[in-house]
């Protein structure tokens, strides 16, 4: 607390500027804001961030704020304080400064992503679900520190580009409920830590890259680390090898592996008996 104090506080003040209560003594430090490191700026009276746990006077990375301002400038639907758009989580570093880590823009009328998004070097989680964009801008595939890319329930069309393999730190890729076409790019197999791959309810075609079944298979222990592979309601084809049943996947649960309503050909792996759903086998030999 800094002066001026209300008159009723006078009985609790000393000439040294201390406030006493029954158990504690509080020294009044009246430097309103800290001196931030180069590249950081004090944010006064921020909007609710980090679920309301961010308070007045912390040091935020100015470059990250500038990127958010670029989003506002590029999209007429976004107005006002850039720290108030979408849902944001700012991670505190060991030196007490904050950089943007999670950015959720789901269900916003965003049509343009500024090139400056590449400057969000600490961004781990990006969510554009329910936005009207019809394609993922190539700049997204340069965010190589991303761990979660979520773009579901949208209007994405075209194929998934091979550049998706650049995101080698992804643990979650969720592109379900769009209008994506073409094959699943084999470059996805190079994403070694991918645990959640949700591509269901698109119009994908072709065979599944064999390596997808073996992503992280040496680390699949316990339900938390099981690969979740959601491919339902596409036009994927080919034969799924029996050898996949040797993997520690959640074969008995659609929440883990769901290939229903595709064009996969028999014979089906024994671990998927009764769990293949309706398959269009008209193109099978």
C-alpha positions in Angstrom: 0.0 0.0 0.0 1.3 3.4 -0.9 0.4 6.9 0.3 -1.8 8.8 0.5 -3.6 6.6 3.0 -7.1 7.1 4.3 -7.4 9.1 7.5 -8.6 6.1 9.4 -5.2 4.5 8.9 -3.4 7.2 10.9 -3.5 5.2 14.1 -1.6 2.4 12.4 1.2 4.5 10.9 4.6 5.3 12.4 7.1 7.9 11.3 9.0 5.2 9.4 5.9 4.5 7.3 5.1 1.1 8.7 1.7 -0.5 9.2 1.2 -2.8 12.2 -1.4 -5.4 12.9 -1.5 -8.1 15.5 1.0 -10.4 14.0 2.9 -8.8 11.1 4.8 -5.7 10.1 4.7 -4.5 6.5 7.3 -2.2 5.1 5.7 0.1 2.5 7.5 -0.1 -0.8 6.1 2.6 -3.1 7.8 2.0 -6.4 4.6 1.4 -8.3 6.2 -0.7 -11.0 9.5 -2.6 -11.4 12.2 -1.7 -13.8 11.8 -4.3 -16.6 14.6 -5.9 -18.5 15.3 -4.8 -22.1 12.6 -5.9 -24.4 10.0 -6.1 -21.6 7.4 -3.6 -20.5 5.2 -3.1 -17.4 1.6 -3.8 -18.0 -0.7 -1.7 -15.8 -4.1 -3.1 -15.0 -4.1 -6.0 -17.4 -7.3 -7.8 -18.4 -7.9 -11.3 -16.9 -5.0 -13.5 -18.0 -3.8 -16.9 -16.9 -7.2 -17.6 -15.4 -7.1 -14.3 -13.5 -3.7 -15.0 -11.9 -1.9 -12.2 -13.6 -1.9 -9.0 -11.7 -0.9 -5.3 -12.1 2.7 -4.3 -12.7 4.4 -7.4 -14.2 6.9 -7.3 -17.1 5.6 -8.6 -20.4 7.6 -9.2 -23.5 6.9 -6.2 -25.8 7.5 -8.2 -29.0 4.8 -10.6 -28.0 2.4 -7.8 -27.3 3.3 -6.3 -30.7 2.3 -9.5 -32.4 -1.1 -9.5 -30.7 -1.5 -5.9 -31.9 -0.7 -7.1 -35.4 -3.6 -9.5 -35.1 -5.9 -6.6 -34.1 -4.7 -4.5 -37.0 -5.1 -7.3 -39.5 -8.6 -8.3 -38.6 -11.5 -5.9 -38.5 -13.3 -8.2 -36.0 -10.7 -7.6 -33.4 -10.6 -4.4 -31.5 -9.3 -2.9 -28.2 -6.6 -4.1 -25.9 -4.4 -6.8 -27.6 -4.1 -8.5 -24.3 -7.8 -9.0 -24.2 -8.3 -10.9 -27.4 -8.9 -14.6 -27.3 -7.6 -16.6 -24.4 -4.0 -16.2 -23.4 -1.5 -17.7 -21.0 1.8 -16.0 -20.3 4.5 -18.1 -18.8 6.9 -16.7 -16.2 10.6 -17.2 -16.8 13.2 -17.7 -14.1 14.0 -14.0 -14.2 10.4 -13.1 -13.5 9.5 -11.9 -16.9 6.6 -13.1 -19.0 6.3 -14.4 -22.6 3.3 -15.7 -24.4 2.9 -19.5 -24.2 -0.7 -20.3 -25.1 -2.9 -18.5 -27.6 -6.5 -19.6 -28.1 -8.5 -17.8 -30.8 -11.3 -20.4 -31.2 -14.6 -19.2 -32.6 -13.3 -15.8 -33.5 -13.8 -14.2 -36.9 -10.1 -14.2 -37.8 -9.3 -14.2 -41.5 -5.7 -13.1 -41.5 -2.7 -14.3 -39.5 0.2 -11.8 -39.5 3.7 -13.0 -40.5 5.0 -11.6 -37.2 3.5 -14.6 -35.4 6.9 -16.3 -36.1 8.2 -13.9 -33.4 6.3 -15.8 -30.7 9.3 -17.9 -29.9 7.9 -19.4 -26.7 4.5 -20.3 -28.1 3.6 -23.9 -27.2 -0.2 -24.1 -27.8 -2.1 -22.6 -30.7 -5.8 -23.0 -31.2 -7.8 -21.6 -34.2 -10.8 -23.9 -33.9 -14.0 -22.6 -35.4 -12.4 -19.7 -37.3 -13.4 -19.1 -41.0 -10.0 -19.6 -42.5 -9.9 -22.2 -45.3 -6.2 -23.0 -45.0 -3.3 -23.0 -42.5 -0.8 -20.3 -43.5 2.7 -21.7 -44.2 4.1 -19.5 -41.5 2.5 -21.7 -38.9 4.8 -24.6 -39.9 7.8 -22.4 -38.9 6.6 -22.3 -35.2 8.9 -25.2 -34.4 8.4 -24.9 -30.6 4.7 -25.7 -30.9 3.5 -28.7 -28.8 -0.2 -28.4 -29.6 -1.8 -27.3 -32.8 -5.6 -27.4 -32.7 -7.7 -26.3 -35.7 -10.9 -28.3 -35.4 -14.6 -27.5 -36.3 -13.5 -25.1 -39.0 -13.5 -24.6 -42.8 -10.1 -26.0 -43.7 -9.9 -27.4 -47.2 -7.2 -28.9 -49.4 -4.6 -31.4 -48.3 -2.4 -31.4 -45.2 1.0 -30.2 -46.5 4.2 -32.1 -45.9 5.5 -29.1 -43.9 3.5 -30.4 -41.0 6.6 -32.5 -40.3 8.5 -29.4 -39.4 6.6 -29.2 -36.1 8.7 -31.9 -34.6 7.8 -31.1 -31.0 4.0 -31.6 -31.4 2.3 -33.8 -28.9 -1.2 -33.0 -30.2 -2.4 -32.4 -33.8 -6.2 -31.9 -33.9 -7.7 -31.1 -37.3 -11.0 -32.9 -37.0 -14.3 -31.7 -38.4 -13.0 -29.8 -41.4 -13.1 -30.4 -45.2 -9.5 -31.6 -45.6 -8.8 -33.9 -48.6 -5.9 -36.0 -50.0 -3.7 -38.4 -48.2 -2.2 -38.2 -44.7 1.4 -36.9 -45.3 4.0 -39.4 -44.3 6.0 -36.6 -42.8 3.7 -36.9 -39.8 5.6 -40.0 -38.9 8.7 -37.9 -38.1 6.9 -36.2 -35.2 8.2 -38.6 -32.6 6.4 -37.2 -29.5 2.9 -37.1 -31.2 0.4 -38.7 -28.8 -2.9 -37.3 -30.1 -3.7 -37.4 -33.9 -7.3 -36.4 -34.6 -8.2 -36.2 -38.3 -11.7 -37.6 -38.1 -14.6 -36.1 -40.0 -12.7 -34.9 -43.1 -12.5 -36.2 -46.6 -9.0 -37.7 -46.5 -8.1 -40.4 -49.0 -5.4 -42.9 -49.6 -3.5 -45.3 -47.3 -2.3 -44.5 -43.8 1.4 -44.2 -43.6 2.5 -47.4 -41.9 4.8 -45.5 -39.5 1.8 -43.7 -37.9 0.9 -46.9 -36.0 4.4 -47.0 -34.5 4.7 -43.3 -33.4 6.2 -43.3 -29.9 5.4 -47.0 -29.5 8.4 -47.5 -27.3 7.0 -45.1 -24.8 3.4 -46.2 -24.8 2.9 -47.2 -21.2 -0.3 -46.3 -19.2 -3.4 -44.6 -20.6 -1.9 -41.1 -20.4 0.8 -41.9 -23.0 -1.3 -44.0 -25.4 -1.5 -42.8 -28.9 -5.0 -41.4 -29.7 -5.7 -42.0 -33.3 -9.0 -40.6 -34.6 -9.6 -41.2 -38.3 -13.3 -41.9 -38.4 -15.5 -40.6 -41.3 -12.9 -40.2 -44.0 -12.2 -42.1 -47.2 -8.9 -43.7 -46.1 -8.1 -47.0 -47.8 -5.6 -49.9 -47.8 -4.9 -52.8 -45.5 -4.0 -52.4 -41.9 -1.3 -55.0 -41.0 -1.9 -57.5 -38.3 1.4 -56.5 -36.7 -0.1 -53.4 -35.3 -1.8 -55.5 -32.7 1.5 -56.1 -31.0 1.6 -52.4 -30.0 0.3 -51.2 -26.6 -2.6 -49.2 -28.0 -6.1 -48.8 -26.6 -7.6 -51.1 -29.1 -10.8 -51.7 -27.1 -11.7 -48.0 -26.8 -12.8 -45.8 -29.6 -11.4 -42.9 -27.7 -7.9 -44.2 -28.5 -8.2 -45.8 -31.9 -11.2 -45.1 -34.2 -11.1 -46.0 -37.9 -14.8 -46.5 -38.5 -16.5 -45.4 -41.7 -13.6 -45.4 -44.1 -12.6 -47.6 -47.1 -10.1 -50.0 -45.4 -9.9 -53.4 -46.9 -10.1 -56.8 -45.2 -8.5 -58.8 -43.6 -8.7 -56.5 -40.5 -6.3 -56.9 -37.6 -7.6 -59.1 -34.9 -7.3 -56.3 -32.3 -9.9 -54.4 -34.3 -12.4 -57.2 -34.6 -15.9 -55.8 -34.3 -14.5 -52.3 -34.2 -14.1 -51.4 -37.8 -17.6 -50.0 -38.3 -18.9 -49.6 -41.8 -16.1 -49.8 -44.4 -16.7 -49.2 -48.1 -14.8 -52.2 -49.7 -15.9 -51.5 -53.3 -12.3 -50.7 -54.3 -10.8 -53.7 -52.5 -9.4 -56.6 -54.5 
